[in-house]
Amino acid sequence: MKNRTPLIIAALLASIFTGCSKHPTTASPAPQPITFVGYTNGVVGVIAPVFAKLTADRAAVIQQWLAAGTNGAIFTFTNRQSCDIYINSAGRIYSGRTHPINEESPLLNAPTSSGIGLKPGEVATIQVALLPHELPWRFQVNYIRMDDKSSHSLESGWIDK
């Protein structure tokens, strides 16, 4: 009878490596970039009226946006997660210097109040209602991973134009 120890060890190692490769990693998600593309005339869409009905502050934001000419900002985002995500239907606009703002603003092109759903690798164009503000400014919005329901933040760099 031949010594089968090397064969048994090889089989055990193969089963260990095969088993490990089938389990998802537990590493935290990588930071997600959101990129400013430019300005546009905002579209009222389905979210702005819903957003305005939620609170008096949100109604004032929409009235201010309509009075200022419905300006919008466009961002792009690629889902680099390994699962589906939903980008919340509202984000925040921050500006600094002499008159800082921290205003909630709706995603004008979100198809529902749940936000914008993306599968892994999908790219979204995000249109945000843009209130009058001073430069520089930045935009921040949250997304939810659908595999573990954890919330994460997307943030643009400072925009100085």
C-alpha angles and dihedrals in degrees: 000000000000124000106264097182095105090050093050092047091050091050092049093049091048092051092048093051092043091050093049093051092057095059121084118246118253096212117129116258118271117251111272120225121220116196129210111229103175147275129305143166103275122237117224093222125163099301102057095065092045091047090051092054096054100075140350090250091054091047088054090051092053092045090050090048093049091047091050092055105268095275117181140190124218125217132175126216134182119206103233093172123108092237141047116282137192120217108214116251093239135043138175132261116209128190130175144199120059102353107027119193132196103183130165112232131185126240099243096204098046105127094214140010087263089070131229118332120211133184119215110292095014120133123220131197108214121200116198129194104245119211123200108279141149127255135296105043139159139198129227129186134167130231132196124223107225095210097063102007091237119153124229135177133242117199133180122218119255111292115214102180 
